[in-house]
Amino acid sequence: MIGILYQILHAILGLLIIVLIVYVVISWLYAFDVVSRRNAFVNSVWRFCSAITDPFLRPLRRLIPPIAGVDLSVLVLVLILAITRDSVLPWLANLLRGGPIL
């Protein structure tokens, strides 16, 4: 059971990282006028990514101000998610299986 929960959480965190990367790429495409905001497909992907990521980014944006117009909260969230997925989650699964603490 723990293995299944570990795999599900690992996949969810990985998908969230991918959605954050897509969010950043689309924001760059908008910023440099590579893609028009009137493009229906890109706009729907942007709204989906925004709806998924904004609840996680909003608290970080209050703590981390933009530096020279660059939003670093996305980078911080990707780092937090990657560390959680690759370090904390395996440690927690090992702990719940009865393994050593360290």
Backbone hydrogen bonds, N-H to C=O, Kabsch-Sander energy under -0.5 kcal/mol:
donor,donor_aa,acceptor,acceptor_aa,energy
5,L,1,M,-2.2
6,Y,2,I,-2.6
7,Q,3,G,-2.3
8,I,4,I,-2.4
9,L,5,L,-2.6
10,H,6,Y,-2.5
11,A,7,Q,-2.3
12,I,8,I,-2.5
13,L,9,L,-2.4
14,G,10,H,-2.0
15,L,11,A,-2.6
16,L,12,I,-2.2
17,I,13,L,-1.9
18,I,14,G,-2.0
19,V,15,L,-2.5
20,L,16,L,-2.1
21,I,17,I,-2.0
22,V,18,I,-2.4
23,Y,19,V,-2.3
24,V,20,L,-2.1
25,V,21,I,-2.5
26,I,22,V,-2.6
27,S,23,Y,-2.0
28,W,24,V,-2.2
29,L,25,V,-2.4
30,Y,26,I,-2.4
31,A,27,S,-2.4
32,F,28,W,-2.3
33,D,30,Y,-1.3
34,V,29,L,-2.3
35,V,29,L,-1.3
39,N,36,S,-1.4
40,A,38,R,-0.6
43,N,39,N,-2.4
44,S,40,A,-2.1
45,V,41,F,-2.2
46,W,42,V,-2.6
47,R,43,N,-2.5
48,F,44,S,-2.1
49,C,45,V,-2.7
50,S,46,W,-2.7
51,A,47,R,-2.5
52,I,48,F,-1.9
53,T,49,C,-2.7
54,D,50,S,-2.4
56,F,53,T,-1.0
57,L,53,T,-2.3
58,R,54,D,-2.5
60,L,56,F,-0.6
61,R,57,L,-2.6
62,R,58,R,-1.2
63,L,59,P,-1.1
64,I,60,L,-2.9
67,I,70,V,-2.0
68,A,66,P,-0.6
70,V,67,I,-1.6
71,D,69,G,-0.5
72,L,70,V,-0.9
76,V,72,L,-2.2
77,L,73,S,-2.3
78,V,74,V,-2.4
79,L,75,L,-2.3
80,I,76,V,-2.5
81,L,77,L,-2.7
82,A,78,V,-2.6
83,I,79,L,-2.5
84,T,80,I,-2.4
85,R,81,L,-2.7
86,D,82,A,-2.6
87,S,83,I,-2.3
88,V,83,I,-1.6
89,L,84,T,-2.9
91,W,87,S,-1.5
92,L,88,V,-2.7
93,A,89,L,-2.4
94,N,90,P,-2.4
95,L,91,W,-2.2
96,L,92,L,-2.4
97,R,93,A,-1.5
98,G,95,L,-1.1
99,G,94,N,-2.7
